[in-house]
Amino acid sequence: MSNPSPQRGALAALAGTILIWAYSWVVMKQALNWAGPFDFAAIRYLLGAVVLFAALAVSRQSLRPPPLVPTVLIGLCQTAAFQGLEQWALVGGGAGHVALLAYSMPFWSVLLAWPLLGETPSARHWLGLALAAAGLLCILEPWHGLGSPLSTMLALAGGAAWAAGTVLSKRLFQRHAVSALSLTSWQMLVGALVLGAVALLVPSRPIAWNWAFAGALAYSAVMASSVAWGLWLVVLKRLPTTVASLSSLGVPVVSVLLAWLILDERPDAMEWLGIALVLAGLAAVVGVRLGRSEGRPL
């Protein structure tokens, strides 16, 4: 029988990731008041990488990079492309809608994990996927328009890039004994350097340095970029990609609730229906693994 401790640890890491990332969408939108999208993303991830490498040193883990080629590919997909595209999408789109479009990631992940990892979706996976998809449609209400077409395309492309990074991370964990903290640190450094190069090449207004911007950087670099990415890789290491990816749909749901509480963006009846459908989908997917033993830790 499977040990429940790794199971509980993975669920705790997943809950922490959802809460941190949900609030980060509000912070990311606010940060655009003081900096361009690529400037903010580059500084955020450079600081996040510094925090993670410090954690590596304090925990006495090796600073040697994981296998270079897959680590670079993960950094390009999971940090540079995903974060750069989503921060750019926020320029013309609302935080809630961009977050929801970004979390098309699970649908791409299911499709990529099937041929690349051999993780065939079960009937309950497909049920959860269908419920979550219906929920996202209700929340987005595309029949009323999706706002800026460019913002919509950027957000969807970012979700696909994150899915690619998710599957590449899972495959790396399967093939090599890699520390989650080490992989997070090195892939983030790669992505941050790429984002820094983009920021230097793309013209933008000067950064308005103030305490509010510093607070946004601190939260984004330490909590959203460092702590949450580390927790996410723990989740990927212990849970099947399909379960982890679909469960992460809790982030946009919580983002909607936080936007209501903080930004007074009250959900309408259709959005509440969408949230209920997404939660039902999450319950169906998570129940696949929690209700049965497979002889290996989750």
C-alpha positions in Angstrom: 0.0 0.0 0.0 1.1 3.6 -0.6 2.4 5.7 2.2 -0.1 8.4 3.1 2.7 10.9 4.2 4.0 11.7 0.7 0.3 12.0 -0.3 -0.5 14.5 2.4 2.7 16.4 1.7 1.9 16.7 -2.0 -1.6 18.0 -1.1 -0.2 20.6 1.3 2.3 21.7 -1.3 -0.5 22.0 -3.8 -2.7 24.1 -1.5 0.2 26.5 -0.8 1.0 26.8 -4.4 -2.6 27.7 -5.3 -2.9 30.4 -2.6 0.4 32.0 -3.5 -0.1 32.0 -7.2 -3.7 33.2 -7.0 -2.7 36.4 -5.2 0.3 36.9 -7.5 -2.0 37.7 -10.4 -3.3 40.7 -8.5 0.3 41.8 -7.7 1.4 41.3 -11.3 -1.3 43.5 -12.6 -0.6 46.2 -10.1 3.1 46.2 -10.8 2.4 47.4 -14.4 1.6 50.8 -12.8 5.3 51.2 -12.1 7.3 49.2 -14.7 7.1 47.6 -18.2 6.1 43.9 -18.4 9.5 42.5 -19.3 11.4 44.8 -16.9 9.2 43.5 -14.0 9.4 39.9 -15.1 13.2 40.0 -15.5 13.9 41.6 -12.1 11.4 39.4 -10.4 13.0 36.2 -11.6 16.6 37.3 -11.2 15.8 38.1 -7.5 13.9 34.8 -7.3 16.9 32.9 -8.6 19.2 34.6 -6.1 16.8 33.6 -3.3 16.8 30.0 -4.5 20.5 29.7 -4.9 20.9 31.1 -1.3 18.5 28.3 -0.2 20.7 25.8 -2.0 23.8 27.0 -0.2 22.1 27.1 3.2 20.7 23.6 2.8 24.2 22.5 1.8 22.9 21.1 -1.5 25.2 20.9 -4.6 25.3 24.0 -6.8 26.1 21.8 -9.8 23.4 22.2 -12.5 21.0 19.4 -13.4 21.3 17.9 -16.9 21.9 21.0 -19.0 19.8 20.6 -22.1 16.5 19.7 -20.4 17.1 22.3 -17.7 17.6 25.0 -20.3 14.4 23.9 -22.2 12.4 23.9 -19.0 13.7 27.4 -18.2 12.8 28.7 -21.6 9.3 27.2 -21.4 8.4 27.5 -17.7 10.0 30.8 -16.8 10.9 32.9 -19.9 8.0 32.1 -22.2 5.2 31.5 -19.7 6.0 34.5 -17.5 7.0 36.8 -20.2 3.9 36.2 -22.3 1.5 36.3 -19.3 3.0 39.6 -18.0 2.7 41.0 -21.5 -0.9 39.8 -21.7 -1.7 41.7 -18.5 -0.9 45.0 -20.2 -4.1 44.8 -22.2 -6.2 42.3 -20.2 -7.7 42.0 -16.7 -5.9 40.0 -14.1 -8.8 37.5 -13.7 -9.3 36.8 -17.3 -5.6 36.5 -18.1 -5.1 34.1 -15.2 -8.0 32.0 -16.4 -6.7 31.9 -20.0 -3.2 31.0 -18.7 -4.7 28.0 -16.9 -5.5 26.4 -20.2 -2.2 24.8 -19.2 -3.8 21.6 -17.8 -5.5 20.9 -21.1 -2.2 21.2 -23.0 -0.5 19.1 -20.3 -2.9 16.2 -20.7 -2.3 16.1 -24.4 1.5 16.3 -24.1 1.8 13.9 -21.1 0.0 11.2 -23.0 2.5 10.6 -25.8 5.6 11.9 -24.0 5.2 10.3 -20.6 2.8 7.5 -21.4 0.2 8.8 -18.9 -3.1 7.7 -20.4 -6.1 9.6 -19.1 -8.7 7.5 -17.3 -12.5 8.0 -17.6 -12.5 10.1 -14.4 -9.6 12.2 -15.8 -11.8 13.0 -18.9 -14.8 13.7 -16.7 -12.8 16.1 -14.6 -11.3 17.7 -17.7 -14.8 18.1 -19.2 -16.2 19.7 -16.0 -13.2 22.0 -15.7 -13.4 23.1 -19.3 -17.1 23.8 -19.0 -16.4 25.8 -15.8 -13.7 27.9 -17.5 -16.1 28.7 -20.4 -18.7 29.9 -18.0 -16.2 32.1 -16.2 -14.7 33.5 -19.4 -18.1 33.9 -21.1 -16.5 34.1 -24.6 -19.9 34.9 -26.2 -19.4 38.4 -24.6 -15.9 38.7 -26.1 -12.5 38.1 -24.6 -11.3 41.7 -24.5 -8.0 42.4 -26.3 -7.4 39.7 -29.0 -3.6 40.1 -28.5 -3.9 39.7 -24.8 -6.0 36.5 -25.3 -3.5 35.0 -27.7 -0.6 35.8 -25.4 -2.3 34.3 -22.4 -3.1 31.1 -24.2 0.4 30.8 -25.7 1.8 31.3 -22.2 -0.4 28.4 -20.9 0.9 26.1 -23.7 4.5 27.1 -22.8 3.9 26.2 -19.1 2.4 22.9 -20.1 5.5 22.1 -22.1 7.7 23.0 -19.1 5.5 20.8 -16.8 5.9 17.7 -19.0 9.6 18.3 -19.5 10.1 18.6 -15.7 8.2 15.4 -15.0 10.3 13.6 -17.7 13.5 14.9 -16.1 12.4 13.6 -12.7 11.7 10.2 -14.2 15.1 9.9 -15.9 17.4 11.5 -13.3 17.7 11.9 -9.5 17.3 15.6 -9.6 16.6 17.9 -6.5 13.5 19.9 -7.0 15.2 23.0 -5.4 18.2 22.6 -7.7 16.1 22.3 -10.9 13.9 25.3 -9.8 17.0 27.4 -9.2 18.7 26.7 -12.5 15.7 26.8 -14.8 14.7 30.1 -13.2 18.2 31.5 -13.7 18.0 30.5 -17.4 14.6 32.0 -17.8 15.5 35.2 -16.0 18.6 35.8 -18.2 16.4 35.4 -21.3 13.8 37.8 -19.9 16.6 40.3 -19.0 17.8 40.2 -22.6 14.3 40.8 -23.9 13.8 43.7 -21.5 17.0 45.3 -22.8 15.9 44.9 -26.4 12.2 46.0 -26.0 11.7 49.8 -25.4 9.7 50.6 -22.2 9.2 53.5 -19.8 11.6 54.0 -16.9 10.8 52.0 -13.8 9.1 54.1 -11.1 10.9 52.9 -7.9 8.8 53.2 -4.8 7.7 51.2 -1.8 4.7 49.8 -3.5 6.8 48.5 -6.4 9.4 47.1 -4.0 6.6 45.2 -2.2 5.3 43.8 -5.4 8.9 42.7 -6.3 9.4 41.2 -2.9 6.2 39.1 -3.0 6.7 38.1 -6.6 10.4 37.1 -6.2 10.3 35.4 -2.8 6.8 33.9 -2.6 5.5 33.5 -6.2 8.8 32.9 -8.0 10.7 31.0 -5.4 8.6 29.3 -2.7 5.7 28.5 -5.0 7.8 27.1 -7.9 9.6 24.9 -5.4 6.3 23.6 -4.0 5.0 23.1 -7.6 8.0 20.9 -8.5 7.4 18.8 -5.3 3.8 18.4 -6.5 5.0 17.3 -10.0 7.5 14.8 -8.4 4.9 13.1 -6.3 1.7 13.3 -8.3 0.9 12.2 -11.9 1.1 15.1 -14.4 -2.6 15.0 -15.2 -3.7 15.2 -11.5 -1.2 17.9 -10.7 -2.0 20.0 -13.8 -5.8 19.8 -13.4 -5.6 20.4 -9.7 -3.8 23.7 -10.4 -7.0 25.0 -11.9 -7.8 26.0 -8.3 -5.5 29.0 -8.9 -7.7 31.0 -11.3 -10.8 30.1 -9.1 -9.1 31.5 -6.0 -7.9 34.5 -8.2 -11.5 35.3 -9.0 -12.4 35.2 -5.2 -9.4 37.4 -4.3 -10.2 39.9 -7.0 -13.7 40.1 -5.5 -12.3 40.7 -2.0 -9.4 43.0 -2.9 -10.4 44.7 -6.1 -14.2 44.6 -5.7 -14.6 42.6 -8.9 -17.8 40.8 -8.0 -18.4 37.6 -9.9 -21.8 37.3 -11.7 -24.1 34.3 -11.7 -22.4 32.7 -14.7 -19.0 33.0 -13.1 -20.2 31.4 -9.9 -21.5 28.5 -12.0 -18.1 28.2 -13.6 -16.3 28.2 -10.3 -18.6 25.4 -9.1 -18.0 23.3 -12.2 -14.2 23.8 -11.9 -14.3 22.7 -8.3 -16.4 19.6 -9.3 -13.8 18.8 -11.9 -11.0 19.1 -9.4 -12.8 16.8 -7.0 -13.2 14.2 -9.7 -9.6 14.3 -10.8 -8.0 14.3 -7.3 -10.2 11.4 -6.3 -8.6 9.2 -8.9 -5.4 8.8 -7.0 -6.5 9.5 -3.4 -9.1 6.8 -3.4 -6.8 3.9 -4.5 -3.4 2.5 -3.8 -0.9 1.9 -6.6 2.1 0.6 -4.6 4.2 3.8 -5.1 4.4 7.1 -3.3 2.4 10.0 -4.9 
